[in-house]
Amino acid sequence: MIIEPKAYLLFEVKNKSLTKAIPTDSAPETLKAKLKGTILKAKNQLDSTRSKCAALSVFKNSICFRIIVTNDDLWIGDVQTLIEDYDDPLPIWILTLKDIDSLVELVVQGVETFCGFFEKVVEFNQYSHHSVFSAGKLLQMPPYTQQTLPKHLQEELEMSVELLKQKFQGVRT
């Protein structure tokens, strides 16, 4: 759970992967059937947690954004893709681990807040001419696009390059 002044975010992590669980040549109905149980379980868990949070005074007047985190090869968008009778005004977003990492880095850098990002996704999707299938797709648009790696990955890269330089310098002498 992440708590911000105007909102709180609930996360449910599901280890679901297309490459591990579902044949790539599956028909859409097969994919939907195989994923629906996992996504429905996550939705029910998030709904239950949201109900308990809503009863607490600290969360009164706060928006609850619910996120299901999946492996990097599963792009579904939101639960409405799999659950036809979904009638909640705010979707439950399905994001990959990479999307979460990018979003956290944007928050750490002060580019955006979690609440601000999901409010923009909701706002963006009100207009069909520029709606995004997945909240992760918005991360690929300005001002969210990153020209550099996240700081922790950049540091790892620099250390690796430095080690390689040292090894090559040792070979030359």
Secondary structure, DSSP 8 states (H G I E B T S, - for coil): -EE-SSEEEEEEE----HHHHS-TT--HHHHHHHHHHHHHHHHHHHHHHHHHHHTSGGGTT-EEEEEEEE-TT---EEGGGT-TT---SS-EEEEEHHHHHHHHHHHHTTS--HHHHHHHHHHHTTSGGG--SSHHHHTTSTTT--SS--HHHHHHHHHHHHHHHHHHHHHH-
